[in-house]
Amino acid sequence: MSTPENIRNIEHLGALTLALGEAVSDLEKHEVTAVHAEADYKLAQARAFRDAVGSVEARKMAAVEACDQLFRTWGEAAAVVTAQKAHIRALHTRIDVGRTKIATVRAEVSLAGYGGAA
């Protein structure tokens, strides 16, 4: 027995599944961006350290200072990856809730005697 509410629930579940696929695809892009941002930062820091003058500690601090913006860019890219993973977990949860809701309605319909063979 299909009711308009059941149909809406199934359609909503399908939309969530599509959104999950898109979110996973976006995660891949964000992870690649984060990898490149990390590599850019580390390479620039190594070059800045190498080119700096003074004691080892002074060179380290000069390299950190010179690469501040790249470090922030890397951190922001990593934060986007973390947020995207949380979004994917939320979509999984919403899909699980939708499946449970549909299964509950099926069980109620069956118990009411509307789902049996004629």
C-alpha positions in Angstrom: 0.0 0.0 0.0 1.5 3.3 -1.1 0.4 6.5 0.4 1.4 10.0 -0.6 3.5 10.2 2.6 5.3 6.9 1.8 6.0 8.1 -1.7 7.4 11.4 -0.3 9.6 9.5 2.1 11.0 7.3 -0.6 11.6 10.3 -2.9 13.3 12.1 0.0 15.5 9.1 0.7 16.5 9.0 -3.0 17.4 12.7 -2.9 19.5 12.1 0.2 21.3 9.3 -1.5 22.1 11.5 -4.5 23.3 14.2 -2.1 25.5 11.7 -0.4 27.1 10.8 -3.7 27.7 14.5 -4.5 29.2 15.0 -1.0 31.6 12.1 -1.4 32.7 13.6 -4.8 33.2 17.0 -3.2 35.2 15.4 -0.4 37.6 14.0 -2.9 38.1 17.4 -4.4 38.6 19.0 -1.0 41.1 16.4 0.0 43.2 17.0 -3.1 43.1 20.8 -2.4 44.2 20.1 1.2 47.1 17.9 0.0 48.3 20.6 -2.4 47.9 23.3 0.2 50.0 21.3 2.7 52.7 20.6 0.1 52.8 24.3 -0.9 53.2 25.3 2.8 55.9 22.7 3.6 57.9 23.4 0.4 57.8 27.2 1.0 58.8 26.7 4.7 61.7 24.5 3.7 62.9 27.1 1.2 62.4 30.0 3.6 64.4 28.1 6.3 67.1 27.3 3.8 67.4 30.9 2.7 67.2 32.5 6.1 70.3 33.6 8.0 71.2 33.3 11.7 70.9 30.6 14.2 68.8 27.5 13.6 66.1 28.9 15.9 66.1 32.3 14.1 65.9 30.5 10.7 63.0 28.4 11.9 61.1 31.5 13.2 61.9 33.4 9.9 60.5 30.5 7.9 57.3 30.3 10.1 56.8 34.0 9.6 57.4 33.9 5.9 54.9 31.1 5.4 52.1 32.3 7.7 49.5 32.8 4.9 50.3 29.4 3.4 49.9 27.7 6.8 46.5 29.4 7.2 45.5 28.3 3.7 46.5 24.7 4.5 44.6 24.9 7.8 41.5 26.2 6.1 41.6 23.4 3.5 41.9 20.8 6.2 39.0 22.4 8.0 36.9 22.1 4.8 37.8 18.4 4.6 36.7 17.9 8.3 33.4 19.8 7.7 32.7 17.7 4.6 33.3 14.5 6.5 30.8 15.7 9.1 28.3 16.5 6.4 28.7 13.0 5.0 28.2 11.4 8.4 25.0 13.6 8.8 23.7 12.4 5.4 24.4 8.8 6.4 22.4 9.4 9.6 19.5 11.0 7.7 19.4 8.1 5.3 19.4 5.6 8.2 16.5 7.5 9.8 14.6 7.6 6.5 15.1 3.8 6.1 13.9 3.2 9.6 10.9 5.4 9.0 9.9 3.6 5.9 10.4 0.2 7.5 8.3 1.3 10.5 5.5 2.3 8.1 5.7 -1.0 6.3 5.5 -2.9 9.5 2.5 -0.8 10.6 0.7 -1.4 7.3 1.5 -5.1 7.5 0.2 -5.4 11.1 -3.0 -3.5 10.1 -3.6 -6.2 7.5 -3.2 -4.0 4.4 0.0 -5.5 3.1 -0.9 -9.2 2.9 -1.7 -11.3 -0.2 -5.3 -11.2 -1.4 
